[in-house]
Amino acid sequence: MESSAILYTAIFVVILNLVTTVFIVRSSHFDKQQKLLQVIVVWLIPLFAAVGILLFLRSMKDDLPVRKRQFGGGPQDSGHT
């Protein structure tokens, strides 16, 4: 029973680290060196670093301006008067 709990925990941590790695790589807030260092930290300190960086990236997402798109691509000249 203990070995299955350890296995499930390990699978959870690996999936969490993979998700965090994808979020780091796709983030536009950091340069390549910062991304590399964050990915290294996530994999060296698996659970705590992954959760911490995900929360940090989530808080950074709230600071982004919201783009409002016009439905249909905006005003266009249809040739009709």
C-alpha positions as CSV (number, residue, x, y, z in Angstrom):
1,M,0.0,0.0,0.0
2,E,2.8,2.4,0.8
3,S,4.5,1.8,-2.5
4,S,1.4,2.7,-4.4
5,A,1.1,6.0,-2.5
6,I,4.7,6.8,-3.2
7,L,4.1,6.0,-6.9
8,Y,1.0,8.2,-7.1
9,T,2.9,11.0,-5.4
10,A,5.8,10.7,-7.8
11,I,3.5,10.8,-10.8
12,F,1.7,13.8,-9.4
13,V,5.0,15.7,-8.9
14,V,6.3,14.8,-12.4
15,I,3.0,16.0,-14.0
16,L,3.1,19.2,-11.9
17,N,6.7,19.8,-12.9
18,L,5.9,19.3,-16.6
19,V,3.0,21.7,-16.5
20,T,5.1,24.3,-14.7
21,T,7.9,23.8,-17.2
22,V,5.5,24.4,-20.1
23,F,4.2,27.6,-18.4
24,I,7.7,28.9,-17.8
25,V,8.8,28.2,-21.4
26,R,5.7,29.9,-22.8
27,S,5.9,32.9,-20.5
28,S,6.8,36.2,-22.1
29,H,7.8,37.8,-18.8
30,F,11.3,36.3,-18.6
31,D,14.4,36.1,-20.8
32,K,16.0,32.7,-21.8
33,Q,18.5,32.7,-18.9
34,Q,15.7,33.3,-16.3
35,K,13.5,30.6,-17.9
36,L,16.4,28.1,-17.8
37,L,17.2,28.9,-14.1
38,Q,13.5,28.6,-13.2
39,V,13.2,25.2,-14.9
40,I,16.3,24.0,-13.2
41,V,14.9,25.0,-9.8
42,V,11.6,23.4,-10.5
43,W,13.3,20.0,-11.3
44,L,15.8,20.3,-8.4
45,I,13.2,21.2,-5.8
46,P,10.2,19.5,-7.3
47,L,7.0,20.2,-5.4
48,F,7.6,23.5,-3.6
49,A,9.3,25.2,-6.5
50,A,6.6,24.1,-9.0
51,V,3.8,25.4,-6.8
52,G,5.6,28.6,-6.0
53,I,6.5,29.5,-9.6
54,L,3.0,28.6,-10.8
55,L,1.5,30.9,-8.3
56,F,4.0,33.6,-9.3
57,L,3.2,33.2,-13.0
58,R,-0.5,33.3,-12.2
59,S,-0.2,36.6,-10.3
60,M,1.8,38.0,-13.2
61,K,-1.0,37.1,-15.6
62,D,-3.4,39.3,-13.6
63,D,-1.2,42.3,-14.4
64,L,-1.5,42.0,-18.1
65,P,-3.8,44.4,-19.9
66,V,-7.0,42.9,-21.1
67,R,-7.4,43.1,-24.9
68,K,-10.9,43.7,-26.1
69,R,-11.5,42.3,-29.6
70,Q,-14.2,43.5,-31.8
71,F,-16.6,40.9,-33.1
72,G,-16.1,40.3,-36.8
73,G,-12.7,41.8,-37.1
74,G,-13.7,45.5,-36.8
75,P,-15.1,48.0,-39.2
76,Q,-14.7,47.3,-42.9
77,D,-15.8,49.0,-46.1
78,S,-18.4,46.8,-47.8
79,G,-18.8,49.1,-50.8
80,H,-22.4,49.8,-50.0
81,T,-23.5,53.4,-49.3
